Amino acid sequence: SSGINAEYGLHANLYQCERIIFGGFFIRGKKATMHTISYAINYWSKGSVQALFLRHEGYLGAVGAYMKGAEAKESVGKNYGENFAFSDSFEGNEVMSKALEFLELDRLDQPLVKFPLLSPAEYQADLIDLTLDTAARHYWLDIFKDGLDRFCKVIRDGESNRNHIDRRISFFKKKFLECLALLRKNPFAYGILTVRTLLDCREQFLAEFDFYDPYLKFKQEENAAALAALPERLEVLRMLPWEERQTELIRGILGGNIFDWGSSAVVKLNESKQIDFAEACRMVQTRPWFVDHLEHWVKRLRRKPIRKMVLFVDNSGADVVLGVVPFVVEMLRMGSEVVLAANSRPALNDITSHELRVLLTQVAPLAPSIGEASASGRLRVVENGSGSPCLDLSRVSQQVADECVDCDLIVIEGMGRAVHTNFNCTFERESLKLAVIKNKWLCDKFNCPMFAAVCKYEVPDSQ
């Protein structure tokens, strides 16, 4: 093993490879062999090369042949994602690995590409790798497990398809608990484990038991309530002096971001009392915020107009209607072209691109500039290619990629998209990340209070 890996390491150094990928039945599930290979590669390369091992390597040729054939038949390439609800995990059996395992792939409804404006540094979407951080892993697995009954109650109350609903919920709960137990035992069972992959896995289990959009009812109710409050919100903002208005617009996005059904703290709070937008804004950390670049942002707006902005939106209801919409109205008033990127598929109470287009037609009578900009093309909605509460910029829709090529500013809103993912990533354009931290573990990690605010404005080195 040492001799073989010495040769692999020397070739990797010769060709400046940072990774060596191993496949084959002779190492499947054998921890001792994998450890020996990893240790030797690290030794011979002096830590510059990493050994990686394929899951489902027995299907590598079959999947490749299938995709090659599919490409030959279709003019547009397709992308695939692993369905963790039915694919086998890596179990790490040192005595004998399976002779046959299951791999299920979902064909996505559109091709996905890498976000074109990521800085040259290697992109890491996730803030924390839970396979490496034991304390964090146990915390998040407990969060998903302890909140499952509450989550299932929300599904039961909101799901429109009532056929065999109790049975479907029971199956979903059983299978997801089995998945969490497996990940507690083998955190690497499905590859790298992060908060994003846990959320995405839960969405896959929901879909397998025919829960396509269980939050639809709640999203519609929250949109209706927020639309009723929008005229007053716009009038309050209109009366403010320019600089004070810019501050209040950012504060409004942060306050709207409190309305997040993915946060167990917010769900518990809503059970005890119904919070409104004004109260949510008061809950946000008082300044100075945890990350407070507000003055830099306001100075940037004074310096010159933003020609084109792409904004990744988050939740339905007060978040998008009372937080994002007034911000968009202001940017349109200053002459900007605005592109709103929303989820392609449902996840929690996040708004989808289809829902956002419908919502903007309802907003238009209350904010005429929204209707005018939509009609002229200065305001557009695109789907981001995702069905996740987080945002993996290594796989976005071609629409988003095309719109971002000539933009001046990228805005990412929400804890899932701007903190759990993309918190440390940088872009080749100006960026603004806005979120409220609504999780105790994150607050402890960052040494900040609950509902701490993130207003992170960054300028690329080239500027």
Rosetta blueprint (number, residue, H / E / L):
1 S L
2 S H
3 G H
4 I H
5 N H
6 A H
7 E H
8 Y H
9 G H
10 L H
11 H H
12 A H
13 N H
14 L H
15 Y L
16 Q L
17 C L
18 E L
19 R E
20 I E
21 I E
22 F E
23 G L
24 G L
25 F H
26 F H
27 I H
28 R L
29 G L
30 K L
31 K H
32 A H
33 T H
34 M H
35 H H
36 T H
37 I H
38 S H
39 Y H
40 A H
41 I H
42 N H
43 Y H
44 W H
45 S L
46 K L
47 G L
48 S L
49 V L
50 Q E
51 A E
52 L E
53 F E
54 L L
55 R L
56 H L
57 E H
58 G H
59 Y H
60 L H
61 G H
62 A H
63 V H
64 G H
65 A H
66 Y H
67 M H
68 K H
69 G H
70 A H
71 E H
72 A H
73 K H
74 E L
75 S L
76 V L
77 G L
78 K L
79 N L
80 Y E
81 G E
82 E E
83 N L
84 F L
85 A L
86 F L
87 S L
88 D L
89 S L
90 F L
91 E L
92 G L
93 N L
94 E L
95 V L
96 M L
97 S L
98 K L
99 A L
100 L L
101 E L
102 F L
103 L L
104 E L
105 L E
106 D E
107 R E
108 L L
109 D L
110 Q L
111 P L
112 L E
113 V E
114 K L
115 F L
116 P L
117 L L
118 L E
119 S L
120 P L
121 A L
122 E L
123 Y L
124 Q L
125 A L
126 D E
127 L L
128 I L
129 D L
130 L L
131 T L
132 L L
133 D L
134 T H
135 A H
136 A H
137 R H
138 H H
139 Y H
140 W H
141 L H
142 D H
143 I H
144 F H
145 K H
146 D H
147 G L
148 L H
149 D H
150 R H
151 F H
152 C H
153 K H
154 V H
155 I H
156 R H
157 D H
158 G H
159 E L
160 S L
161 N L
162 R L
163 N L
164 H L
165 I H
166 D H
167 R H
168 R H
169 I H
170 S H
171 F H
172 F H
173 K H
174 K H
175 K H
176 F H
177 L H
178 E H
179 C H
180 L H
181 A H
182 L H
183 L H
184 R H
185 K H
186 N L
187 P L
188 F L
189 A L
190 Y L
191 G L
192 I L
193 L L
194 T L
195 V H
196 R H
197 T H
198 L H
199 L H
200 D H
201 C H
202 R H
203 E H
204 Q H
205 F H
206 L H
207 A H
208 E H
209 F L
210 D L
211 F L
212 Y L
213 D L
214 P L
215 Y L
216 L H
217 K H
218 F H
219 K H
220 Q H
221 E H
222 E H
223 N H
224 A H
225 A H
226 A H
227 L H
228 A H
229 A H
230 L H
231 P H
232 E H
233 R H
234 L H
235 E H
236 V H
237 L H
238 R H
239 M L
240 L L
241 P L
242 W H
243 E H
244 E H
245 R H
246 Q H
247 T H
248 E H
249 L H
250 I H
251 R H
252 G H
253 I H
254 L H
255 G H
256 G H
257 N L
258 I L
259 F L
260 D L
261 W L
262 G L
263 S L
264 S H
265 A H
266 V H
267 V H
268 K H
269 L H
270 N H
271 E H
272 S H
273 K L
274 Q L
275 I L
276 D L
277 F H
278 A H
279 E H
280 A H
281 C H
282 R H
283 M H
284 V L
285 Q L
286 T L
287 R L
288 P L
289 W L
290 F L
291 V E
292 D E
293 H L
294 L H
295 E H
296 H H
297 W H
298 V H
299 K H
300 R H
301 L H
302 R H
303 R H
304 K L
305 P L
306 I L
307 R L
308 K E
309 M E
310 V E
311 L E
312 F E
313 V L
314 D L
315 N E
316 S L
317 G L
318 A H
319 D H
320 V H
321 V H
322 L H
323 G H
324 V H
325 V H
326 P H
327 F H
328 V H
329 V H
330 E H
331 M H
332 L H
333 R H
334 M L
335 G L
336 S L
337 E E
338 V E
339 V E
340 L E
341 A E
342 A E
343 N E
344 S L
345 R L
346 P L
347 A L
348 L L
349 N L
350 D E
351 I L
352 T E
353 S H
354 H H
355 E H
356 L H
357 R H
358 V H
359 L H
360 L H
361 T H
362 Q H
363 V H
364 A L
365 P L
366 L L
367 A L
368 P H
369 S H
370 I H
371 G H
372 E H
373 A H
374 S H
375 A H
376 S H
377 G L
378 R L
379 L E
380 R E
381 V E
382 V E
383 E E
384 N L
385 G L
386 S L
387 G L
388 S L
389 P L
390 C L
391 L L
392 D L
393 L L
394 S L
395 R L
396 V E
397 S E
398 Q H
399 Q H
400 V H
401 A H
402 D H
403 E H
404 C H
405 V L
406 D L
407 C L
408 D L
409 L E
410 I E
411 V E
412 I E
413 E E
414 G L
415 M H
416 G H
417 R H
418 A H
419 V H
420 H H
421 T E
422 N L
423 F L
424 N L
425 C L
426 T L
427 F E
428 E L
429 R L
430 E E
431 S E
432 L E
433 K E
434 L E
435 A E
436 V E
437 I E
438 K L
439 N L
440 K H
441 W H
442 L H
443 C H
444 D H
445 K H
446 F H
447 N L
448 C L
449 P L
450 M L
451 F L
452 A E
453 A E
454 V E
455 C E
456 K E
457 Y E
458 E E
459 V L
460 P L
461 D L
462 S L
463 Q L
